[in-house]
């Protein structure tokens, strides 16, 4: 849910951040989850165990080195994505990013265990809740769920958790970040969330640059747009409604102004079909680039997390906005 993210970035400061689209992590699909087995690494002679949590027994999990393991948790809501993309676009992407990043981590650090959690289709998406299919939680509910999940891993002795998120609604983000802080304050675990350490940190990437080169005004590529459409075409073409997309004209809405005018949903702002951007501009090649960037950024963040390095800081203006203006109820 990129639109609100870009809008509130605009509200807290006119800077290069306005050109940073939340979608730079939107690229993934859970169909390449690595099966529970020893996976050969591309590095000669090295191997790593990448496991899907739901497929193993407790005794098998008990053998994993908890202090070294990385637990990856895909989490994003079921949410409308226009008439051309599936309701599960975000959670599909979150799971895909996690699975592919786990495989690449195998090459970066082949001795480190990686545990892939089942994807959790949960999140806050009130901005699209007036469309059928969006299932939005209250911020306080999501915070409680994330706290409980992280505390469960703490109780089992694991030390590194990475929440692989693909949704940038400010309430959604604040709920996750607040939960992370609460659990980290009471334990020795390290937890990170992907979008806050890339988009909210002000990271540029090749997908944004390519979009501009394609003639897109990235300020308006916000939701179910060229990038997400490209991603689904590349990774799940059977879920792409090509006929519907062919009829979609660009929708350019100043979400920042809409928020200032008191509107709370995209539909109220004029996105009658639930998309903001230029869906027809997306293609599979662009989708591949989009996914590659997302996976690379996730791997880089994961390596910093497990190695005890400082994580990319969230932009101070965004932190201030979340703290002072975003409510979880």
Phi and psi in degrees as a GROMACS rama.xvg file:
@    title "Ramachandran Plot"
@    xaxis  label "Phi"
@    yaxis  label "Psi"
@TYPE xy
-83.6878  -28.7618  UNK-2
-58.2915  -49.4974  UNK-3
-61.7974  -35.4719  UNK-4
-60.8744  -50.5114  UNK-5
-63.1057  -38.1075  UNK-6
-63.0514  -47.2714  UNK-7
-73.9266  -27.0315  UNK-8
-60.4222  -42.4037  UNK-9
-63.3563  -36.3323  UNK-10
-67.4387  -29.3106  UNK-11
-97.7202  0.667824  UNK-12
162.889  128.472  UNK-13
-82.3939  106.202  UNK-14
-153.918  -172.223  UNK-15
-61.4179  -17.624  UNK-16
-60.6815  -28.0805  UNK-17
-62.994  -24.0212  UNK-18
-91.0589  -2.09511  UNK-19
-90.7776  115.197  UNK-20
-93.8579  139.083  UNK-21
-58.5553  -19.2747  UNK-22
-74.7376  -2.24227  UNK-23
-65.8171  -4.55164  UNK-24
-111.923  4.08033  UNK-25
-88.0471  85.5727  UNK-26
-161.627  87.0126  UNK-27
-171.271  174.116  UNK-28
-164.445  131.811  UNK-29
-75.518  9.91849  UNK-30
-82.3422  -6.45244  UNK-31
-109.305  28.6845  UNK-32
-60.4984  132.834  UNK-33
-78.2121  132.979  UNK-34
-69.7256  159.021  UNK-35
-71.0077  101.635  UNK-36
-170.627  170.75  UNK-37
-81.58  121.171  UNK-38
-99.562  121.084  UNK-39
-62.4889  136.94  UNK-40
-88.2899  158.154  UNK-41
-69.1983  -21.114  UNK-42
-75.7614  128.257  UNK-43
-58.151  128.633  UNK-44
80.8911  1.09028  UNK-45
-109.898  149.275  UNK-46
-140.801  160.777  UNK-47
-147.552  147.583  UNK-48
-90.099  115.893  UNK-49
-113.438  120.601  UNK-50
-122.006  145.026  UNK-51
-91.1787  121.982  UNK-52
-55.6492  -42.0405  UNK-53
-71.6927  -9.92885  UNK-54
-102.371  -6.08458  UNK-55
-109.144  167.338  UNK-56
-93.5663  167.461  UNK-57
-66.4189  -30.7957  UNK-58
-69.8591  -33.7849  UNK-59
-70.2533  -41.3052  UNK-60
-63.6662  -35.349  UNK-61
-64.6631  -20.3361  UNK-62
-85.3329  -10.385  UNK-63
-75.6084  140.107  UNK-64
-69.8261  103.394  UNK-65
-65.2403  -36.7578  UNK-66
-71.4449  -24.0267  UNK-67
-99.0241  -22.5037  UNK-68
-69.7895  151.464  UNK-69
-113.232  126.051  UNK-70
-101.288  124.597  UNK-71
-110.297  125.98  UNK-72
-122.151  100.467  UNK-73
-71.0691  133.832  UNK-74
-151.485  121.479  UNK-75
-165.577  155.535  UNK-76
-82.1397  161.89  UNK-77
-78.1285  125.961  UNK-78
-153.541  143.607  UNK-79
-59.4574  142.292  UNK-80
-136.115  55.5123  UNK-81
72.5725  -177.923  UNK-82
-82.1532  -0.457381  UNK-83
-114.496  -13.1122  UNK-84
-123.64  153.2  UNK-85
-72.7771  156.294  UNK-86
-60.0925  -26.2599  UNK-87
-90.3869  15.8807  UNK-88
-50.7852  -47.9382  UNK-89
-68.7483  -43.6673  UNK-90
-74.2392  -31.4976  UNK-91
-59.7331  -46.7497  UNK-92
-65.119  -44.3978  UNK-93
-59.343  -43.3169  UNK-94
-67.7315  -38.3129  UNK-95
-65.9457  -46.1503  UNK-96
-58.024  -45.6379  UNK-97
-61.0713  -46.3096  UNK-98
-64.2631  -44.3925  UNK-99
-71.1289  -35.3134  UNK-100
-65.2408  -38.602  UNK-101
-59.4585  -42.2241  UNK-102
-64.5407  -39.9262  UNK-103
-71.5828  -33.4701  UNK-104
-61.1439  -29.3566  UNK-105
-57.1262  -37.9442  UNK-106
-77.9133  -34.2315  UNK-107
-73.6483  -37.8639  UNK-108
-146.923  74.2602  UNK-109
-66.1991  -13.8276  UNK-110
-93.15  -2.90128  UNK-111
-94.2856  124.435  UNK-112
-68.3868  143.588  UNK-113
-125.44  126.262  UNK-114
-108.915  120.827  UNK-115
-97.4122  114.869  UNK-116
-75.5893  152.929  UNK-117
-59.0706  147.093  UNK-118
-67.2388  136.905  UNK-119
-107.409  108.935  UNK-120
-82.7493  65.8592  UNK-121
-131.662  147.025  UNK-122
169.036  177.734  UNK-123
-105.042  123.945  UNK-124
-147.767  49.3124  UNK-125
-61.772  -25.4923  UNK-126
-67.1391  -18.7695  UNK-127
-120.744  14.5081  UNK-128
-69.8983  -12.5434  UNK-129
-87.7866  10.4025  UNK-130
-107.504  138.437  UNK-131
-58.3047  135.632  UNK-132
105.991  -27.0181  UNK-133
-70.8534  126.303  UNK-134
-115.239  99.2317  UNK-135
-107.906  129.816  UNK-136
-91.6087  156.823  UNK-137
-68.6559  151.728  UNK-138
-58.9716  -39.8377  UNK-139
-65.2223  -34.1606  UNK-140
-66.7807  -47.5784  UNK-141
-62.6825  -41.0944  UNK-142
-58.5169  -45.0822  UNK-143
-63.3766  -40.8876  UNK-144
-63.8726  -47.5662  UNK-145
-63.6637  -40.7256  UNK-146
-57.838  -47.8364  UNK-147
-64.3026  -41.3422  UNK-148
-64.2487  -46.6422  UNK-149
-64.4112  -40.2657  UNK-150
-65.1276  -32.3602  UNK-151
-62.9295  -42.6847  UNK-152
-66.7474  -37.9188  UNK-153
-58.9315  -45.3175  UNK-154
-60.848  -28.5006  UNK-155
-86.9211  -1.90799  UNK-156
92.9577  8.47999  UNK-157
-81.1836  150.572  UNK-158
-115.701  -13.5394  UNK-159
-136.265  117.812  UNK-160
-122.993  137.232  UNK-161
-125.867  116.063  UNK-162
-88.0812  114.721  UNK-163
-93.4043  98.7653  UNK-164
-108.108  149.581  UNK-165
-136.394  38.2238  UNK-166
-151.52  128.338  UNK-167
-112.73  15.3395  UNK-168
-52.3573  131.114  UNK-169
-57.7257  -37.8799  UNK-170
-66.0804  -43.4849  UNK-171
-56.581  -47.782  UNK-172
-66.585  -43.6189  UNK-173
-63.602  -39.7076  UNK-174
-59.9616  -45.3172  UNK-175
-66.5912  -47.7255  UNK-176
-65.7876  -36.9923  UNK-177
-65.0631  -40.3899  UNK-178
-64.8084  -42.5629  UNK-179
-59.4195  -46.635  UNK-180
-60.8524  -42.4723  UNK-181
-62.4583  -44.0223  UNK-182
-72.6933  -40.3312  UNK-183
-64.2137  -35.1719  UNK-184
-66.4596  -24.7962  UNK-185
-105.473  3.49452  UNK-186
-150.331  -177.884  UNK-187
-102.187  13.2488  UNK-188
-77.58  153.657  UNK-189
-111.73  131.055  UNK-190
-133.136  138.691  UNK-191
-135.594  157.797  UNK-192
-123.962  138.307  UNK-193
-69.471  -48.2062  UNK-194
-65.7987  -37.1735  UNK-195
-66.9697  -24.7155  UNK-196
-99.5967  6.35041  UNK-197
-125.825  -72.5025  UNK-198
-62.1339  -52.2191  UNK-199
-70.0885  -13.8222  UNK-200
-90.0744  -4.66283  UNK-201
86.3744  27.4376  UNK-202
-77.6677  130.633  UNK-203
-89.9928  164.372  UNK-204
-159.815  172.488  UNK-205
-66.935  -29.4207  UNK-206
-65.4698  -38.5656  UNK-207
-67.21  -44.1979  UNK-208
-60.7662  -43.0314  UNK-209
-63.4606  -40.4024  UNK-210
-59.1031  -44.2906  UNK-211
-62.8172  -40.2342  UNK-212
-64.657  -26.0345  UNK-213
-79.1379  -2.74947  UNK-214
90.9566  12.6958  UNK-215
-87.9163  140.203  UNK-216
-89.0084  103.181  UNK-217
-66.8785  -14.4909  UNK-218
-65.3235  -24.6386  UNK-219
-106.381  -2.57854  UNK-220
-87.5389  93.4341  UNK-221
-119.675  -45.894  UNK-222
-152.498  128.349  UNK-223
52.8275  40.1937  UNK-224
-99.0269  -155.778  UNK-225
-62.4649  -39.8599  UNK-226
-70.946  -49.3406  UNK-227
-67.0809  -37.1169  UNK-228
-63.3358  -41.9003  UNK-229
-62.9749  -42.2127  UNK-230
-59.9961  -49.4357  UNK-231
-64.7316  -37.73  UNK-232
-61.1903  -37.9807  UNK-233
-75.0856  -44.3926  UNK-234
-98.2454  -33.0173  UNK-235
-136.052  62.9415  UNK-236
-58.6665  -26.2647  UNK-237
-70.1185  -14.8402  UNK-238
-98.2402  -4.54941  UNK-239
-85.4492  125.979  UNK-240
-91.6308  87.776  UNK-241
-63.925  -40.1998  UNK-242
-64.2233  -40.3002  UNK-243
-65.6503  -42.5699  UNK-244
-64.2913  -33.6533  UNK-245
-62.7889  -24.4227  UNK-246
-95.4938  3.6345  UNK-247
-91.9726  112.647  UNK-248
-78.565  157.102  UNK-249
-57.4346  139.882  UNK-250
-119.448  112.919  UNK-251
-115.975  109.177  UNK-252
-123.401  133.786  UNK-253
-81.3335  90.4373  UNK-254
-64.4228  -34.9874  UNK-255
-57.903  -47.0027  UNK-256
-65.6216  -40.6211  UNK-257
-58.5024  -40.7122  UNK-258
-65.839  -41.72  UNK-259
-64.7046  -30.1444  UNK-260
-81.366  -1.2922  UNK-261
96.2096  4.41695  UNK-262
-77.5716  146.734  UNK-263
-118.817  -8.2859  UNK-264
-132.806  158.049  UNK-265
-61.7105  -38.7412  UNK-266
-61.1197  -41.9223  UNK-267
-62.9393  -31.137  UNK-268
-80.5088  -8.21147  UNK-269
118.289  0.15339  UNK-270
-85.1007  76.3649  UNK-271
-62.8265  -28.7763  UNK-272
-103.318  3.82689  UNK-273
84.7739  18.5607  UNK-274
-130.982  152.02  UNK-275
-134.372  112.347  UNK-276
137.663  -151.266  UNK-277
-128.289  76.2524  UNK-278
-55.0118  -36.9501  UNK-279
-66.2085  -16.2523  UNK-280
-78.904  -15.094  UNK-281
-81.2283  143.708  UNK-282
-142.996  172.763  UNK-283
-61.949  -36.144  UNK-284
-62.5741  -43.9891  UNK-285
-65.2469  -37.0378  UNK-286
-62.2463  -37.6385  UNK-287
-64.4898  -44.0199  UNK-288
-61.0203  -44.7208  UNK-289
-58.1155  -44.2622  UNK-290
-67.8115  -43.6637  UNK-291
-58.3975  -42.1578  UNK-292
-62.8889  -45.4712  UNK-293
-61.183  -44.2852  UNK-294
-65.9734  -43.4036  UNK-295
-60.6305  -44.02  UNK-296
-64.1465  -37.1758  UNK-297
-66.4499  -41.3014  UNK-298
-63.2978  -45.3974  UNK-299
-60.6721  -41.9349  UNK-300
-66.4649  -42.7548  UNK-301
-60.8823  -41.1923  UNK-302
-64.4337  -39.9258  UNK-303
-63.8056  -40.5976  UNK-304
-62.2492  -53.5487  UNK-305
-73.0258  -23.2126  UNK-306
-90.1809  3.71566  UNK-307
73.7845  19.6816  UNK-308
-86.0291  161.227  UNK-309
-65.5811  138.216  UNK-310
-87.0294  153.46  UNK-311
-55.2134  128.601  UNK-312
-73.3394  144.397  UNK-313
-70.9881  140.193  UNK-314
-57.0946  132.418  UNK-315
-55.3301  -37.1649  UNK-316
-67.1743  -35.0253  UNK-317
-70.1291  -43.015  UNK-318
-58.3758  -42.8798  UNK-319
-64.6157  -40.4906  UNK-320
-62.6575  -47.9264  UNK-321
-60.9002  -40.9733  UNK-322
-69.6051  -41.8155  UNK-323
-97.8129  -28.0395  UNK-324
-114.713  -16.6133  UNK-325
-100.497  125.007  UNK-326
-107.691  144.685  UNK-327
-87.1453  -17.1042  UNK-328
